[in-house]
Amino acid sequence: MAFVAHIDVSLKAGILDPQGGEIERALPALGYSNVSDVRVGKTIRLVVDAPDAAGAEAQVVEMCDRLLANPVIESYSVDLEPVATGSSV
Amino acid sequence: MAFVAHIDVSLKAGILDPQGGEIERALPALGYSNVSDVRVGKTIRLVVDAPDAAGAEAQVVEMCDRLLANPVIESYSVDLEPVATGSSV
């Protein structure tokens, strides 16, 4: 059975976010001076084939820890939803 | 009034995603050969001060078009929620 996993990876609180800081510095130059606390993260969407949802989620969490996120400085959340087998949504 | 905007920026369908392709090539080497259709996007979380939600959303959409996303190759979605004034959630 195929599952679509939506993974949201973001820097932990207190970790410096240079990309967000750069956006925050750029916005006033474009006339937006009412914006603050800009943080940038990444999302990963993938399709995983697994016998059941629990197995798929366990595997995605393991992949996050090993490759997709850096657990030292990043936290992540996983959302899983089933798709019809063979679909590539 | 302050609003937290969650912006989700992803490559449009059909646009080559080298980062996603690289992850897809790396996963089998780690023993995950049941993963496909990997796509990577980014999220931006920011706080905007605006008189009302409609104004805040209009401004965030404008910022996406001008700076945060590349409308030629990327699509984005905006989620807005109010926060107590002065909070930096």
Backbone of each chain as nested JSON, in Angstrom:
{
  "chains": [
    {"id": "A", "residues": [
      {"number": 1, "name": "MET", "atoms": {"N": [0.85, -1.196, 0.0], "CA": [0.0, 0.0, 0.0], "C": [0.887, 1.247, 0.0]}},
      {"number": 2, "name": "ALA", "atoms": {"N": [0.445, 2.261, -0.728], "CA": [1.275, 3.456, -0.837], "C": [0.752, 4.56, 0.081]}},
      {"number": 3, "name": "PHE", "atoms": {"N": [1.675, 5.254, 0.698], "CA": [1.325, 6.379, 1.558], "C": [2.105, 7.612, 1.12]}},
      {"number": 4, "name": "VAL", "atoms": {"N": [1.438, 8.758, 1.15], "CA": [2.148, 10.019, 0.927], "C": [2.543, 10.576, 2.284]}},
      {"number": 5, "name": "ALA", "atoms": {"N": [3.819, 10.858, 2.455], "CA": [4.293, 11.457, 3.705], "C": [4.656, 12.914, 3.459]}},
      {"number": 6, "name": "HIS", "atoms": {"N": [4.095, 13.777, 4.295], "CA": [4.475, 15.189, 4.273], "C": [5.342, 15.444, 5.498]}},
      {"number": 7, "name": "ILE", "atoms": {"N": [6.583, 15.774, 5.281], "CA": [7.523, 15.97, 6.381], "C": [7.871, 17.455, 6.465]}},
      {"number": 8, "name": "ASP", "atoms": {"N": [7.761, 17.995, 7.645], "CA": [8.027, 19.408, 7.868], "C": [9.253, 19.503, 8.767]}},
      {"number": 9, "name": "VAL", "atoms": {"N": [10.342, 20.038, 8.232], "CA": [11.588, 20.129, 8.997], "C": [11.861, 21.596, 9.309]}},
      {"number": 10, "name": "SER", "atoms": {"N": [12.058, 21.907, 10.58], "CA": [12.352, 23.301, 10.918], "C": [13.456, 23.349, 11.962]}},
      {"number": 11, "name": "LEU", "atoms": {"N": [14.165, 24.454, 11.979], "CA": [15.227, 24.634, 12.968], "C": [14.616, 24.726, 14.353]}},
      {"number": 12, "name": "LYS", "atoms": {"N": [15.28, 24.108, 15.326], "CA": [14.791, 24.201, 16.696], "C": [14.86, 25.646, 17.177]}},
      {"number": 13, "name": "ALA", "atoms": {"N": [14.019, 25.96, 18.15], "CA": [14.022, 27.302, 18.726], "C": [15.415, 27.601, 19.279]}},
      {"number": 14, "name": "GLY", "atoms": {"N": [15.9, 28.802, 19.043], "CA": [17.193, 29.193, 19.564], "C": [18.333, 28.959, 18.594]}},
      {"number": 15, "name": "ILE", "atoms": {"N": [18.096, 28.154, 17.549], "CA": [19.125, 27.936, 16.526], "C": [19.069, 29.097, 15.533]}},
      {"number": 16, "name": "LEU", "atoms": {"N": [20.24, 29.669, 15.251], "CA": [20.323, 30.806, 14.339], "C": [19.814, 30.421, 12.95]}},
      {"number": 17, "name": "ASP", "atoms": {"N": [18.971, 31.28, 12.362], "CA": [18.397, 31.02, 11.046], "C": [18.847, 32.116, 10.082]}},
      {"number": 18, "name": "PRO", "atoms": {"N": [20.01, 31.936, 9.431], "CA": [20.546, 33.01, 8.581], "C": [19.623, 33.352, 7.414]}},
      {"number": 19, "name": "GLN", "atoms": {"N": [18.976, 32.337, 6.845], "CA": [18.102, 32.584, 5.697], "C": [16.908, 33.447, 6.123]}},
      {"number": 20, "name": "GLY", "atoms": {"N": [16.328, 33.084, 7.268], "CA": [15.216, 33.886, 7.784], "C": [15.651, 35.303, 8.105]}},
      {"number": 21, "name": "GLY", "atoms": {"N": [16.841, 35.428, 8.69], "CA": [17.356, 36.76, 9.022], "C": [17.549, 37.613, 7.782]}},
      {"number": 22, "name": "GLU", "atoms": {"N": [18.009, 36.968, 6.716], "CA": [18.242, 37.693, 5.47], "C": [16.917, 38.184, 4.876]}},
      {"number": 23, "name": "ILE", "atoms": {"N": [15.903, 37.34, 4.919], "CA": [14.574, 37.742, 4.438], "C": [14.053, 38.909, 5.275]}},
      {"number": 24, "name": "GLU", "atoms": {"N": [14.259, 38.806, 6.582], "CA": [13.767, 39.851, 7.478], "C": [14.461, 41.185, 7.192]}},
      {"number": 25, "name": "ARG", "atoms": {"N": [15.733, 41.124, 6.8], "CA": [16.446, 42.361, 6.47], "C": [16.042, 42.888, 5.105]}},
      {"number": 26, "name": "ALA", "atoms": {"N": [15.632, 41.988, 4.202], "CA": [15.286, 42.421, 2.845], "C": [13.897, 43.044, 2.776]}},
      {"number": 27, "name": "LEU", "atoms": {"N": [12.979, 42.569, 3.608], "CA": [11.58, 43.01, 3.493], "C": [11.391, 44.522, 3.688]}},
      {"number": 28, "name": "PRO", "atoms": {"N": [12.034, 45.154, 4.682], "CA": [11.821, 46.604, 4.836], "C": [12.212, 47.388, 3.584]}},
      {"number": 29, "name": "ALA", "atoms": {"N": [13.235, 46.921, 2.864], "CA": [13.66, 47.616, 1.648], "C": [12.573, 47.564, 0.58]}},
      {"number": 30, "name": "LEU", "atoms": {"N": [11.684, 46.578, 0.673], "CA": [10.577, 46.479, -0.274], "C": [9.323, 47.169, 0.262]}},
      {"number": 31, "name": "GLY", "atoms": {"N": [9.443, 47.797, 1.422], "CA": [8.306, 48.539, 1.967], "C": [7.511, 47.791, 3.03]}},
      {"number": 32, "name": "TYR", "atoms": {"N": [7.995, 46.613, 3.417], "CA": [7.274, 45.847, 4.444], "C": [8.042, 45.931, 5.758]}},
      {"number": 33, "name": "SER", "atoms": {"N": [7.701, 46.906, 6.565], "CA": [8.455, 47.097, 7.802], "C": [7.715, 46.52, 9.006]}},
      {"number": 34, "name": "ASN", "atoms": {"N": [6.586, 45.862, 8.764], "CA": [5.774, 45.342, 9.859], "C": [5.908, 43.825, 10.007]}},
      {"number": 35, "name": "VAL", "atoms": {"N": [7.034, 43.284, 9.543], "CA": [7.224, 41.833, 9.585], "C": [8.363, 41.49, 10.541]}},
      {"number": 36, "name": "SER", "atoms": {"N": [8.181, 40.453, 11.337], "CA": [9.23, 40.034, 12.266], "C": [9.223, 38.522, 12.409]}},
      {"number": 37, "name": "ASP", "atoms": {"N": [10.211, 38.009, 13.143], "CA": [10.284, 36.573, 13.472], "C": [10.194, 35.674, 12.246]}},
      {"number": 38, "name": "VAL", "atoms": {"N": [10.987, 35.958, 11.235], "CA": [10.963, 35.139, 10.033], "C": [11.824, 33.887, 10.256]}},
      {"number": 39, "name": "ARG", "atoms": {"N": [11.261, 32.739, 10.025], "CA": [11.986, 31.465, 10.143], "C": [11.733, 30.661, 8.876]}},
      {"number": 40, "name": "VAL", "atoms": {"N": [12.772, 30.053, 8.352], "CA": [12.644, 29.269, 7.133], "C": [12.876, 27.792, 7.446]}},
      {"number": 41, "name": "GLY", "atoms": {"N": [12.025, 26.94, 6.937], "CA": [12.2, 25.504, 7.099], "C": [12.046, 24.821, 5.758]}},
      {"number": 42, "name": "LYS", "atoms": {"N": [12.036, 23.507, 5.765], "CA": [11.833, 22.81, 4.497], "C": [10.761, 21.735, 4.653]}},
      {"number": 43, "name": "THR", "atoms": {"N": [10.149, 21.418, 3.542], "CA": [9.17, 20.342, 3.527], "C": [9.641, 19.279, 2.544]}},
      {"number": 44, "name": "ILE", "atoms": {"N": [9.402, 18.044, 2.894], "CA": [9.717, 16.939, 1.992], "C": [8.452, 16.115, 1.825]}},
      {"number": 45, "name": "ARG", "atoms": {"N": [8.097, 15.883, 0.586], "CA": [6.916, 15.09, 0.277], "C": [7.398, 13.863, -0.466]}},
      {"number": 46, "name": "LEU", "atoms": {"N": [6.992, 12.696, -0.016], "CA": [7.447, 11.486, -0.699], "C": [6.379, 10.408, -0.6]}},
      {"number": 47, "name": "VAL", "atoms": {"N": [6.518, 9.417, -1.455], "CA": [5.6, 8.285, -1.463], "C": [6.364, 7.068, -0.961]}},
      {"number": 48, "name": "VAL", "atoms": {"N": [5.798, 6.393, 0.026], "CA": [6.454, 5.203, 0.566], "C": [5.492, 4.019, 0.48]}},
      {"number": 49, "name": "ASP", "atoms": {"N": [6.033, 2.9, 0.057], "CA": [5.244, 1.664, -0.029], "C": [5.448, 0.875, 1.249]}},
      {"number": 50, "name": "ALA", "atoms": {"N": [4.371, 0.584, 1.951], "CA": [4.495, -0.17, 3.198], "C": [3.214, -0.955, 3.415]}},
      {"number": 51, "name": "PRO", "atoms": {"N": [3.299, -2.03, 4.211], "CA": [2.103, -2.852, 4.419], "C": [1.008, -2.114, 5.184]}},
      {"number": 52, "name": "ASP", "atoms": {"N": [1.394, -1.227, 6.114], "CA": [0.372, -0.495, 6.864], "C": [0.899, 0.882, 7.27]}},
      {"number": 53, "name": "ALA", "atoms": {"N": [-0.012, 1.705, 7.791], "CA": [0.335, 3.09, 8.119], "C": [1.391, 3.164, 9.214]}},
      {"number": 54, "name": "ALA", "atoms": {"N": [1.281, 2.277, 10.22], "CA": [2.237, 2.324, 11.331], "C": [3.655, 2.027, 10.836]}},
      {"number": 55, "name": "GLY", "atoms": {"N": [3.762, 1.024, 9.947], "CA": [5.073, 0.695, 9.403], "C": [5.627, 1.824, 8.554]}},
      {"number": 56, "name": "ALA", "atoms": {"N": [4.757, 2.451, 7.764], "CA": [5.186, 3.57, 6.924], "C": [5.68, 4.713, 7.788]}},
      {"number": 57, "name": "GLU", "atoms": {"N": [4.927, 5.024, 8.852], "CA": [5.329, 6.147, 9.708], "C": [6.648, 5.852, 10.406]}},
      {"number": 58, "name": "ALA", "atoms": {"N": [6.809, 4.629, 10.908], "CA": [8.067, 4.269, 11.575], "C": [9.242, 4.43, 10.618]}},
      {"number": 59, "name": "GLN", "atoms": {"N": [9.029, 4.002, 9.365], "CA": [10.128, 4.111, 8.402], "C": [10.447, 5.57, 8.088]}},
      {"number": 60, "name": "VAL", "atoms": {"N": [9.404, 6.397, 7.924], "CA": [9.638, 7.805, 7.593], "C": [10.372, 8.504, 8.737]}},
      {"number": 61, "name": "VAL", "atoms": {"N": [9.982, 8.198, 9.974], "CA": [10.665, 8.798, 11.131], "C": [12.141, 8.392, 11.149]}},
      {"number": 62, "name": "GLU", "atoms": {"N": [12.391, 7.125, 10.846], "CA": [13.776, 6.636, 10.797], "C": [14.574, 7.344, 9.692]}},
      {"number": 63, "name": "MET", "atoms": {"N": [13.926, 7.528, 8.527], "CA": [14.605, 8.226, 7.425], "C": [14.906, 9.667, 7.807]}},
      {"number": 64, "name": "CYS", "atoms": {"N": [13.994, 10.302, 8.551], "CA": [14.23, 11.672, 9.007], "C": [15.464, 11.717, 9.883]}},
      {"number": 65, "name": "ASP", "atoms": {"N": [15.537, 10.785, 10.84], "CA": [16.661, 10.784, 11.773], "C": [17.983, 10.505, 11.07]}},
      {"number": 66, "name": "ARG", "atoms": {"N": [17.935, 9.67, 10.025], "CA": [19.185, 9.255, 9.389], "C": [19.618, 10.151, 8.247]}},
      {"number": 67, "name": "LEU", "atoms": {"N": [18.657, 10.75, 7.533], "CA": [19.047, 11.489, 6.325], "C": [18.349, 12.838, 6.175]}},
      {"number": 68, "name": "LEU", "atoms": {"N": [17.041, 12.857, 6.398], "CA": [16.266, 14.02, 5.956], "C": [16.383, 15.225, 6.881]}},
      {"number": 69, "name": "ALA", "atoms": {"N": [16.615, 14.975, 8.157], "CA": [16.749, 16.089, 9.097], "C": [18.029, 15.916, 9.892]}},
      {"number": 70, "name": "ASN", "atoms": {"N": [18.489, 16.983, 10.478], "CA": [19.626, 16.918, 11.384], "C": [19.08, 17.058, 12.807]}},
      {"number": 71, "name": "PRO", "atoms": {"N": [18.944, 15.93, 13.529], "CA": [18.242, 15.967, 14.82], "C": [18.921, 16.864, 15.856]}},
      {"number": 72, "name": "VAL", "atoms": {"N": [20.187, 17.215, 15.614], "CA": [20.881, 18.081, 16.57], "C": [20.278, 19.491, 16.552]}},
      {"number": 73, "name": "ILE", "atoms": {"N": [19.979, 19.987, 15.368], "CA": [19.516, 21.373, 15.278], "C": [18.113, 21.503, 14.692]}},
      {"number": 74, "name": "GLU", "atoms": {"N": [17.559, 20.408, 14.176], "CA": [16.252, 20.507, 13.537], "C": [15.227, 19.593, 14.202]}},
      {"number": 75, "name": "SER", "atoms": {"N": [13.987, 20.02, 14.188], "CA": [12.889, 19.146, 14.595], "C": [12.013, 18.906, 13.372]}},
      {"number": 76, "name": "TYR", "atoms": {"N": [11.245, 17.853, 13.412], "CA": [10.414, 17.555, 12.245], "C": [9.082, 16.969, 12.681]}},
      {"number": 77, "name": "SER", "atoms": {"N": [8.115, 17.094, 11.796], "CA": [6.829, 16.447, 12.03], "C": [6.443, 15.704, 10.763]}},
      {"number": 78, "name": "VAL", "atoms": {"N": [5.722, 14.61, 10.919], "CA": [5.36, 13.751, 9.79], "C": [3.843, 13.628, 9.712]}},
      {"number": 79, "name": "ASP", "atoms": {"N": [3.306, 13.861, 8.531], "CA": [1.881, 13.642, 8.256], "C": [1.773, 12.574, 7.188]}},
      {"number": 80, "name": "LEU", "atoms": {"N": [0.94, 11.596, 7.421], "CA": [0.863, 10.484, 6.492], "C": [-0.557, 10.326, 5.99]}},
      {"number": 81, "name": "GLU", "atoms": {"N": [-0.716, 10.096, 4.691], "CA": [-2.049, 9.762, 4.197], "C": [-1.944, 8.706, 3.106]}},
      {"number": 82, "name": "PRO", "atoms": {"N": [-2.885, 7.792, 3.072], "CA": [-2.823, 6.711, 2.084], "C": [-3.188, 7.217, 0.691]}},
      {"number": 83, "name": "VAL", "atoms": {"N": [-2.593, 6.606, -0.322], "CA": [-3.02, 6.847, -1.703], "C": [-3.296, 5.508, -2.347]}},
      {"number": 84, "name": "ALA", "atoms": {"N": [-4.073, 5.533, -3.4], "CA": [-4.349, 4.297, -4.13], "C": [-3.04, 3.742, -4.651]}},
      {"number": 85, "name": "THR", "atoms": {"N": [-2.833, 2.446, -4.558], "CA": [-1.587, 1.821, -5.016], "C": [-1.351, 2.155, -6.484]}},
      {"number": 86, "name": "GLY", "atoms": {"N": [-0.11, 2.527, -6.771], "CA": [0.25, 2.822, -8.155], "C": [0.084, 4.286, -8.5]}},
      {"number": 87, "name": "SER", "atoms": {"N": [-0.658, 5.011, -7.672], "CA": [-0.802, 6.443, -7.939], "C": [0.499, 7.15, -7.613]}},
      {"number": 88, "name": "SER", "atoms": {"N": [0.775, 8.226, -8.308], "CA": [1.988, 8.983, -7.998], "C": [1.606, 10.417, -7.658]}},
      {"number": 89, "name": "VAL", "atoms": {"N": [0.586, 10.572, -6.843], "CA": [0.1, 11.9, -6.44], "C": [1.215, 12.68, -5.741]}}
    ]},
    {"id": "B", "residues": [
      {"number": 1, "name": "MET", "atoms": {"N": [-2.701, 44.503, 15.173], "CA": [-2.871, 43.109, 15.564], "C": [-1.832, 42.236, 14.852]}},
      {"number": 2, "name": "ALA", "atoms": {"N": [-1.344, 41.245, 15.55], "CA": [-0.287, 40.414, 14.958], "C": [-0.853, 39.091, 14.451]}},
      {"number": 3, "name": "PHE", "atoms": {"N": [-0.345, 38.685, 13.304], "CA": [-0.749, 37.41, 12.717], "C": [0.498, 36.583, 12.417]}},
      {"number": 4, "name": "VAL", "atoms": {"N": [0.395, 35.272, 12.657], "CA": [1.458, 34.363, 12.227], "C": [1.076, 33.82, 10.864]}},
      {"number": 5, "name": "ALA", "atoms": {"N": [1.97, 33.974, 9.892], "CA": [1.719, 33.42, 8.559], "C": [2.612, 32.208, 8.351]}},
      {"number": 6, "name": "HIS", "atoms": {"N": [2.002, 31.107, 7.94], "CA": [2.746, 29.919, 7.544], "C": [2.672, 29.822, 6.024]}},
      {"number": 7, "name": "ILE", "atoms": {"N": [3.794, 29.963, 5.376], "CA": [3.823, 29.966, 3.916], "C": [4.518, 28.698, 3.44]}},
      {"number": 8, "name": "ASP", "atoms": {"N": [3.875, 28.021, 2.531], "CA": [4.394, 26.762, 2.008], "C": [4.728, 26.969, 0.536]}},
      {"number": 9, "name": "VAL", "atoms": {"N": [5.994, 26.909, 0.2], "CA": [6.424, 27.146, -1.173], "C": [6.923, 25.84, -1.764]}},
      {"number": 10, "name": "SER", "atoms": {"N": [6.35, 25.435, -2.905], "CA": [6.821, 24.197, -3.534], "C": [6.957, 24.404, -5.031]}},
      {"number": 11, "name": "LEU", "atoms": {"N": [7.814, 23.607, -5.622], "CA": [8.0, 23.676, -7.068], "C": [6.735, 23.216, -7.767]}},
      {"number": 12, "name": "LYS", "atoms": {"N": [6.373, 23.897, -8.848], "CA": [5.202, 23.479, -9.615], "C": [5.437, 22.093, -10.209]}},
      {"number": 13, "name": "ALA", "atoms": {"N": [4.344, 21.393, -10.46], "CA": [4.436, 20.078, -11.08], "C": [5.155, 20.197, -12.425]}},
      {"number": 14, "name": "GLY", "atoms": {"N": [6.065, 19.264, -12.679], "CA": [6.778, 19.289, -13.947], "C": [8.105, 20.005, -13.888]}},
      {"number": 15, "name": "ILE", "atoms": {"N": [8.304, 20.799, -12.824], "CA": [9.595, 21.478, -12.674], "C": [10.581, 20.501, -12.031]}},
      {"number": 16, "name": "LEU", "atoms": {"N": [11.767, 20.411, -12.614], "CA": [12.788, 19.497, -12.113], "C": [13.173, 19.859, -10.678]}},
      {"number": 17, "name": "ASP", "atoms": {"N": [13.246, 18.846, -9.815], "CA": [13.589, 19.059, -8.413], "C": [14.881, 18.298, -8.094]}},
      {"number": 18, "name": "PRO", "atoms": {"N": [16.041, 18.944, -8.294], "CA": [17.319, 18.228, -8.127], "C": [17.518, 17.743, -6.69]}},
      {"number": 19, "name": "GLN", "atoms": {"N": [17.077, 18.542, -5.712], "CA": [17.268, 18.171, -4.312], "C": [16.454, 16.911, -3.982]}},
      {"number": 20, "name": "GLY", "atoms": {"N": [15.216, 16.889, -4.462], "CA": [14.38, 15.714, -4.259], "C": [14.95, 14.494, -4.96]}},
      {"number": 21, "name": "GLY", "atoms": {"N": [15.475, 14.699, -6.168], "CA": [16.075, 13.602, -6.913], "C": [17.28, 13.031, -6.19]}},
      {"number": 22, "name": "GLU", "atoms": {"N": [18.059, 13.918, -5.592], "CA": [19.258, 13.476, -4.863], "C": [18.867, 12.638, -3.643]}},
      {"number": 23, "name": "ILE", "atoms": {"N": [17.837, 13.076, -2.932], "CA": [17.355, 12.304, -1.772], "C": [16.869, 10.94, -2.242]}},
      {"number": 24, "name": "GLU", "atoms": {"N": [16.147, 10.941, -3.356], "CA": [15.61, 9.684, -3.871], "C": [16.734, 8.72, -4.255]}},
      {"number": 25, "name": "ARG", "atoms": {"N": [17.844, 9.268, -4.744], "CA": [18.979, 8.411, -5.091], "C": [19.73, 7.949, -3.849]}},
      {"number": 26, "name": "ALA", "atoms": {"N": [19.689, 8.746, -2.789], "CA": [20.445, 8.394, -1.577], "C": [19.724, 7.349, -0.738]}},
      {"number": 27, "name": "LEU", "atoms": {"N": [18.402, 7.381, -0.743], "CA": [17.656, 6.507, 0.171], "C": [17.91, 5.009, -0.049]}},
      {"number": 28, "name": "PRO", "atoms": {"N": [17.957, 4.503, -1.285], "CA": [18.208, 3.074, -1.46], "C": [19.538, 2.632, -0.848]}},
      {"number": 29, "name": "ALA", "atoms": {"N": [20.551, 3.516, -0.862], "CA": [21.849, 3.168, -0.287], "C": [21.744, 2.977, 1.218]}},
      {"number": 30, "name": "LEU", "atoms": {"N": [20.725, 3.582, 1.828], "CA": [20.51, 3.418, 3.264], "C": [19.532, 2.283, 3.556]}},
      {"number": 31, "name": "GLY", "atoms": {"N": [19.106, 1.61, 2.507], "CA": [18.231, 0.458, 2.714], "C": [16.751, 0.739, 2.493]}},
      {"number": 32, "name": "TYR", "atoms": {"N": [16.429, 1.958, 2.025], "CA": [15.015, 2.296, 1.804], "C": [14.756, 2.309, 0.302]}},
      {"number": 33, "name": "SER", "atoms": {"N": [14.345, 1.181, -0.22], "CA": [14.168, 1.104, -1.67], "C": [12.696, 1.239, -2.053]}},
      {"number": 34, "name": "ASN", "atoms": {"N": [11.829, 1.48, -1.077], "CA": [10.392, 1.555, -1.346], "C": [9.871, 2.993, -1.343]}},
      {"number": 35, "name": "VAL", "atoms": {"N": [10.76, 3.936, -1.649], "CA": [10.373, 5.349, -1.609], "C": [10.458, 5.938, -3.005]}},
      {"number": 36, "name": "SER", "atoms": {"N": [9.474, 6.748, -3.377], "CA": [9.491, 7.38, -4.691], "C": [8.874, 8.771, -4.618]}},
      {"number": 37, "name": "ASP", "atoms": {"N": [8.921, 9.479, -5.743], "CA": [8.281, 10.793, -5.86], "C": [8.69, 11.754, -4.75]}},
      {"number": 38, "name": "VAL", "atoms": {"N": [9.973, 11.897, -4.518], "CA": [10.434, 12.812, -3.468], "C": [10.481, 14.236, -4.01]}},
      {"number": 39, "name": "ARG", "atoms": {"N": [9.819, 15.152, -3.33], "CA": [9.833, 16.564, -3.716], "C": [10.172, 17.397, -2.482]}},
      {"number": 40, "name": "VAL", "atoms": {"N": [11.019, 18.382, -2.679], "CA": [11.429, 19.221, -1.557], "C": [10.899, 20.636, -1.765]}},
      {"number": 41, "name": "GLY", "atoms": {"N": [10.343, 21.203, -0.731], "CA": [9.872, 22.588, -0.78], "C": [10.369, 23.332, 0.43]}},
      {"number": 42, "name": "LYS", "atoms": {"N": [9.909, 24.571, 0.584], "CA": [10.324, 25.295, 1.785], "C": [9.117, 25.912, 2.471]}},
      {"number": 43, "name": "THR", "atoms": {"N": [9.296, 26.146, 3.756], "CA": [8.25, 26.817, 4.522], "C": [8.837, 28.09, 5.098]}},
      {"number": 44, "name": "ILE", "atoms": {"N": [8.029, 29.115, 5.154], "CA": [8.442, 30.36, 5.79], "C": [7.381, 30.723, 6.814]}},
      {"number": 45, "name": "ARG", "atoms": {"N": [7.831, 30.975, 8.016], "CA": [6.937, 31.346, 9.097], "C": [7.312, 32.75, 9.521]}},
      {"number": 46, "name": "LEU", "atoms": {"N": [6.35, 33.643, 9.546], "CA": [6.687, 35.011, 9.949], "C": [5.518, 35.637, 10.675]}},
      {"number": 47, "name": "VAL", "atoms": {"N": [5.814, 36.72, 11.377], "CA": [4.777, 37.461, 12.096], "C": [4.593, 38.795, 11.401]}},
      {"number": 48, "name": "VAL", "atoms": {"N": [3.345, 39.113, 11.06], "CA": [3.057, 40.379, 10.391], "C": [2.034, 41.16, 11.217]}},
      {"number": 49, "name": "ASP", "atoms": {"N": [2.309, 42.457, 11.354], "CA": [1.383, 43.338, 12.075], "C": [0.452, 43.983, 11.069]}},
      {"number": 50, "name": "ALA", "atoms": {"N": [-0.839, 43.807, 11.235], "CA": [-1.791, 44.384, 10.291], "C": [-3.094, 44.659, 11.026]}},
      {"number": 51, "name": "PRO", "atoms": {"N": [-3.885, 45.588, 10.499], "CA": [-5.138, 45.918, 11.198], "C": [-6.131, 44.762, 11.202]}},
      {"number": 52, "name": "ASP", "atoms": {"N": [-6.152, 43.96, 10.163], "CA": [-7.09, 42.83, 10.125], "C": [-6.51, 41.679, 9.299]}},
      {"number": 53, "name": "ALA", "atoms": {"N": [-7.186, 40.53, 9.368], "CA": [-6.675, 39.323, 8.718], "C": [-6.609, 39.474, 7.201]}},
      {"number": 54, "name": "ALA", "atoms": {"N": [-7.62, 40.143, 6.627], "CA": [-7.645, 40.294, 5.167], "C": [-6.442, 41.105, 4.694]}},
      {"number": 55, "name": "GLY", "atoms": {"N": [-6.147, 42.181, 5.432], "CA": [-4.99, 43.012, 5.082], "C": [-3.694, 42.236, 5.227]}},
      {"number": 56, "name": "ALA", "atoms": {"N": [-3.594, 41.46, 6.312], "CA": [-2.38, 40.673, 6.534], "C": [-2.181, 39.669, 5.415]}},
      {"number": 57, "name": "GLU", "atoms": {"N": [-3.276, 38.986, 5.041], "CA": [-3.149, 37.973, 3.99], "C": [-2.767, 38.604, 2.656]}},
      {"number": 58, "name": "ALA", "atoms": {"N": [-3.391, 39.746, 2.336], "CA": [-3.064, 40.423, 1.08], "C": [-1.59, 40.784, 1.051]}},
      {"number": 59, "name": "GLN", "atoms": {"N": [-1.082, 41.265, 2.185], "CA": [0.327, 41.653, 2.221], "C": [1.254, 40.446, 2.082]}},
      {"number": 60, "name": "VAL", "atoms": {"N": [0.896, 39.351, 2.745], "CA": [1.748, 38.153, 2.674], "C": [1.787, 37.608, 1.247]}},
      {"number": 61, "name": "VAL", "atoms": {"N": [0.637, 37.597, 0.594], "CA": [0.587, 37.125, -0.8], "C": [1.475, 38.009, -1.681]}},
      {"number": 62, "name": "GLU", "atoms": {"N": [1.406, 39.332, -1.452], "CA": [2.233, 40.264, -2.22], "C": [3.719, 40.005, -1.967]}},
      {"number": 63, "name": "MET", "atoms": {"N": [4.07, 39.759, -0.701], "CA": [5.47, 39.473, -0.363], "C": [5.938, 38.186, -1.027]}},
      {"number": 64, "name": "CYS", "atoms": {"N": [5.035, 37.193, -1.103], "CA": [5.389, 35.938, -1.783], "C": [5.707, 36.199, -3.244]}},
      {"number": 65, "name": "ASP", "atoms": {"N": [4.855, 36.977, -3.891], "CA": [5.055, 37.239, -5.315], "C": [6.329, 38.038, -5.575]}},
      {"number": 66, "name": "ARG", "atoms": {"N": [6.658, 38.94, -4.644], "CA": [7.795, 39.83, -4.883], "C": [9.124, 39.275, -4.392]}},
      {"number": 67, "name": "LEU", "atoms": {"N": [9.103, 38.474, -3.314], "CA": [10.388, 38.063, -2.725], "C": [10.457, 36.593, -2.334]}},
      {"number": 68, "name": "LEU", "atoms": {"N": [9.404, 36.094, -1.703], "CA": [9.538, 34.799, -1.023], "C": [9.436, 33.606, -1.961]}},
      {"number": 69, "name": "ALA", "atoms": {"N": [8.714, 33.753, -3.054], "CA": [8.591, 32.651, -4.001], "C": [8.931, 33.152, -5.4]}},
      {"number": 70, "name": "ASN", "atoms": {"N": [9.234, 32.235, -6.278], "CA": [9.438, 32.562, -7.679], "C": [8.209, 32.066, -8.44]}},
      {"number": 71, "name": "PRO", "atoms": {"N": [7.276, 32.978, -8.748], "CA": [5.987, 32.548, -9.319], "C": [6.118, 31.829, -10.658]}},
      {"number": 72, "name": "VAL", "atoms": {"N": [7.274, 31.943, -11.301], "CA": [7.455, 31.262, -12.582], "C": [7.525, 29.747, -12.374]}},
      {"number": 73, "name": "ILE", "atoms": {"N": [8.227, 29.33, -11.33], "CA": [8.437, 27.888, -11.138], "C": [7.854, 27.366, -9.823]}},
      {"number": 74, "name": "GLU", "atoms": {"N": [7.415, 28.271, -8.948], "CA": [6.946, 27.821, -7.643], "C": [5.502, 28.242, -7.386]}},
      {"number": 75, "name": "SER", "atoms": {"N": [4.792, 27.417, -6.648], "CA": [3.474, 27.808, -6.169], "C": [3.549, 27.881, -4.647]}},
      {"number": 76, "name": "TYR", "atoms": {"N": [2.625, 28.61, -4.057], "CA": [2.685, 28.754, -2.594], "C": [1.278, 28.792, -2.026]}},
      {"number": 77, "name": "SER", "atoms": {"N": [1.194, 28.444, -0.743], "CA": [-0.074, 28.581, -0.041], "C": [0.208, 29.31, 1.269]}},
      {"number": 78, "name": "VAL", "atoms": {"N": [-0.781, 30.06, 1.732], "CA": [-0.611, 30.882, 2.932], "C": [-1.667, 30.498, 3.956]}},
      {"number": 79, "name": "ASP", "atoms": {"N": [-1.206, 30.241, 5.175], "CA": [-2.103, 29.993, 6.314], "C": [-1.87, 31.079, 7.334]}},
      {"number": 80, "name": "LEU", "atoms": {"N": [-2.937, 31.682, 7.804], "CA": [-2.786, 32.823, 8.712], "C": [-3.523, 32.537, 10.003]}},
      {"number": 81, "name": "GLU", "atoms": {"N": [-2.899, 32.844, 11.132], "CA": [-3.636, 32.765, 12.388], "C": [-3.229, 33.923, 13.291]}},
      {"number": 82, "name": "PRO", "atoms": {"N": [-4.178, 34.473, 14.022], "CA": [-3.873, 35.625, 14.87], "C": [-3.094, 35.207, 16.111]}},
      {"number": 83, "name": "VAL", "atoms": {"N": [-2.231, 36.086, 16.583], "CA": [-1.585, 35.873, 17.875], "C": [-1.844, 37.101, 18.737]}},
      {"number": 84, "name": "ALA", "atoms": {"N": [-1.719, 36.939, 20.025], "CA": [-1.883, 38.082, 20.92], "C": [-0.825, 39.124, 20.584]}},
      {"number": 85, "name": "THR", "atoms": {"N": [-1.204, 40.402, 20.548], "CA": [-0.278, 41.472, 20.205], "C": [0.927, 41.436, 21.139]}},
      {"number": 86, "name": "GLY", "atoms": {"N": [2.108, 41.576, 20.544], "CA": [3.322, 41.607, 21.349], "C": [3.937, 40.241, 21.505]}},
      {"number": 87, "name": "SER", "atoms": {"N": [3.181, 39.204, 21.245], "CA": [3.744, 37.864, 21.346], "C": [4.711, 37.624, 20.194]}},
      {"number": 88, "name": "SER", "atoms": {"N": [5.689, 36.78, 20.422], "CA": [6.615, 36.467, 19.335], "C": [6.628, 34.966, 19.123]}},
      {"number": 89, "name": "VAL", "atoms": {"N": [5.469, 34.368, 19.129], "CA": [5.338, 32.92, 18.943], "C": [5.962, 32.522, 17.606]}}
    ]}
  ]
}
